[in-house]
Amino acid sequence: MSLEALYARVAAHPGNQTILPRLCRSTTLRPGSNGGGYDEGAGVFFWEWGARIPDDAKYDLGYSHLMIHPATALVFAAQEGRFTFMIRPVWSRLDVLPCPRCGALDCDRRRRGPTLDGDVDLTALGRAWALLSNVAFEDEDDQLLWAYEQAGVTASP
Ligand SMILES: [Zn+2]
């Protein structure tokens, strides 16, 4: 499949309707890179934490970096700025406690917080998403792999 055809599938997927507007407005997917060596976050995202993710799930979109399941075209993780990482976590597998206030695992507190890029608010992405730094405790690589597997079997928004 061409990168143009893949982008068309990504843009049409109901589960991607909140993440795409968040990212760079480019519509040109390119194979995942390390940002020409100047993008520390992309290097970590794709080649350290994402080392077990197949390369055909890793794409650059302008200055953003995406993980897209090639079978379903669902975006399951993204990186922007210097060190801001977003994920569709597999909530049931996370080593996190429910929110003490609302009792939910997928509370909005998982989508707001500081990163090296400043305060980030991902609540507009919806409850499927989290800031990776708010759900991961040195298990970022496992979480990306679980998210990849989940993205391959679910088409839900
Ligand atoms: Zn809560």
Residues whose N, C-alpha, C, O or C-beta is under 5 A from the ligand:
A	BS01	ZN	C99 R101 C102 G103 C107
